[in-house]
Amino acid sequence: MALEITDGNFEALIAEGKPVVVDFWATWCGPCKKIAPDIEALAKEYEGQVTIGKCDVDSNDGLTSKYGVRNIPTVLFIKNGEVVDKQVGAAPKAAFEEKIKSLL
């Protein structure tokens, strides 16, 4: 299951050293709801290899501002504490999986 990523727990997740995938979303966002099952499935498939989580933009202004998220869904792919890729807008599961594989 995708982890809830917040302003409060993000730095600790990065410090663990595993690649991190953050899905910036909101409850009112249609495209966010569309990709949610894919994000959940990928979180299960890559459990232990990659930390995959969701960050509610309405509750986490700090992270949203830090990464300049203006459109949702925005999915960031982070390795060694640096954003190495991102996907803005809905995309097929295969597109997300390809980006996750490049983190490994």
Contacts in CASP RR format, 6 or more apart in sequence:
PFRMAT RR
TARGET T0000
AUTHOR 0000-0000-0000
METHOD contacts of the structure
MODEL  1
MALEITDGNFEALIAEGKPVVVDFWATWCGPCKKIAPDIEALAKEYEGQV
TIGKCDVDSNDGLTSKYGVRNIPTVLFIKNGEVVDKQVGAAPKAAFEEKI
KSLL
1 40 0 8 1.000
1 43 0 8 1.000
1 44 0 8 1.000
2 23 0 8 1.000
2 39 0 8 1.000
2 40 0 8 1.000
2 43 0 8 1.000
2 52 0 8 1.000
2 53 0 8 1.000
2 54 0 8 1.000
3 13 0 8 1.000
3 43 0 8 1.000
3 51 0 8 1.000
3 52 0 8 1.000
3 53 0 8 1.000
3 54 0 8 1.000
4 53 0 8 1.000
4 54 0 8 1.000
4 55 0 8 1.000
4 56 0 8 1.000
5 13 0 8 1.000
5 20 0 8 1.000
5 22 0 8 1.000
5 53 0 8 1.000
5 54 0 8 1.000
5 55 0 8 1.000
5 60 0 8 1.000
5 63 0 8 1.000
6 55 0 8 1.000
6 59 0 8 1.000
6 60 0 8 1.000
6 63 0 8 1.000
7 60 0 8 1.000
7 61 0 8 1.000
7 62 0 8 1.000
7 63 0 8 1.000
10 22 0 8 1.000
10 55 0 8 1.000
10 63 0 8 1.000
13 20 0 8 1.000
13 51 0 8 1.000
14 20 0 8 1.000
14 78 0 8 1.000
14 81 0 8 1.000
16 51 0 8 1.000
17 80 0 8 1.000
17 81 0 8 1.000
18 48 0 8 1.000
18 49 0 8 1.000
18 50 0 8 1.000
18 51 0 8 1.000
19 49 0 8 1.000
19 50 0 8 1.000
19 51 0 8 1.000
19 77 0 8 1.000
19 78 0 8 1.000
19 79 0 8 1.000
19 100 0 8 1.000
19 103 0 8 1.000
19 104 0 8 1.000
20 50 0 8 1.000
20 51 0 8 1.000
20 52 0 8 1.000
20 53 0 8 1.000
20 76 0 8 1.000
20 78 0 8 1.000
20 81 0 8 1.000
21 42 0 8 1.000
21 50 0 8 1.000
21 51 0 8 1.000
21 52 0 8 1.000
21 53 0 8 1.000
21 75 0 8 1.000
21 76 0 8 1.000
21 77 0 8 1.000
21 78 0 8 1.000
21 96 0 8 1.000
21 99 0 8 1.000
21 100 0 8 1.000
21 103 0 8 1.000
22 53 0 8 1.000
22 54 0 8 1.000
22 55 0 8 1.000
22 63 0 8 1.000
22 67 0 8 1.000
22 75 0 8 1.000
22 76 0 8 1.000
22 78 0 8 1.000
23 32 0 8 1.000
23 35 0 8 1.000
23 36 0 8 1.000
23 39 0 8 1.000
23 52 0 8 1.000
23 53 0 8 1.000
23 54 0 8 1.000
23 55 0 8 1.000
23 73 0 8 1.000
23 74 0 8 1.000
23 75 0 8 1.000
24 54 0 8 1.000
24 55 0 8 1.000
24 57 0 8 1.000
24 63 0 8 1.000
24 64 0 8 1.000
24 67 0 8 1.000
24 69 0 8 1.000
24 72 0 8 1.000
24 73 0 8 1.000
24 74 0 8 1.000
24 75 0 8 1.000
24 76 0 8 1.000
25 32 0 8 1.000
25 36 0 8 1.000
25 54 0 8 1.000
25 55 0 8 1.000
25 56 0 8 1.000
25 57 0 8 1.000
25 72 0 8 1.000
25 73 0 8 1.000
26 32 0 8 1.000
26 56 0 8 1.000
26 57 0 8 1.000
26 58 0 8 1.000
26 72 0 8 1.000
27 56 0 8 1.000
27 58 0 8 1.000
29 72 0 8 1.000
29 73 0 8 1.000
31 72 0 8 1.000
31 73 0 8 1.000
31 89 0 8 1.000
31 90 0 8 1.000
32 72 0 8 1.000
32 73 0 8 1.000
34 90 0 8 1.000
35 73 0 8 1.000
35 75 0 8 1.000
35 89 0 8 1.000
35 90 0 8 1.000
35 91 0 8 1.000
35 96 0 8 1.000
36 54 0 8 1.000
38 92 0 8 1.000
38 93 0 8 1.000
38 96 0 8 1.000
39 52 0 8 1.000
39 53 0 8 1.000
39 54 0 8 1.000
39 75 0 8 1.000
39 96 0 8 1.000
41 93 0 8 1.000
42 52 0 8 1.000
42 93 0 8 1.000
42 96 0 8 1.000
42 97 0 8 1.000
42 100 0 8 1.000
43 52 0 8 1.000
43 53 0 8 1.000
45 97 0 8 1.000
46 52 0 8 1.000
46 100 0 8 1.000
49 104 0 8 1.000
50 100 0 8 1.000
50 103 0 8 1.000
50 104 0 8 1.000
52 100 0 8 1.000
55 63 0 8 1.000
55 64 0 8 1.000
57 64 0 8 1.000
57 69 0 8 1.000
57 72 0 8 1.000
63 69 0 8 1.000
67 74 0 8 1.000
67 76 0 8 1.000
67 83 0 8 1.000
71 88 0 8 1.000
71 89 0 8 1.000
72 89 0 8 1.000
73 87 0 8 1.000
73 88 0 8 1.000
73 89 0 8 1.000
73 90 0 8 1.000
74 86 0 8 1.000
74 87 0 8 1.000
74 88 0 8 1.000
74 89 0 8 1.000
75 86 0 8 1.000
75 87 0 8 1.000
75 96 0 8 1.000
75 99 0 8 1.000
76 83 0 8 1.000
76 85 0 8 1.000
76 86 0 8 1.000
77 83 0 8 1.000
77 84 0 8 1.000
77 85 0 8 1.000
77 86 0 8 1.000
77 87 0 8 1.000
77 99 0 8 1.000
77 100 0 8 1.000
77 102 0 8 1.000
77 103 0 8 1.000
78 84 0 8 1.000
79 103 0 8 1.000
84 102 0 8 1.000
84 103 0 8 1.000
85 99 0 8 1.000
85 102 0 8 1.000
87 95 0 8 1.000
87 96 0 8 1.000
87 99 0 8 1.000
END
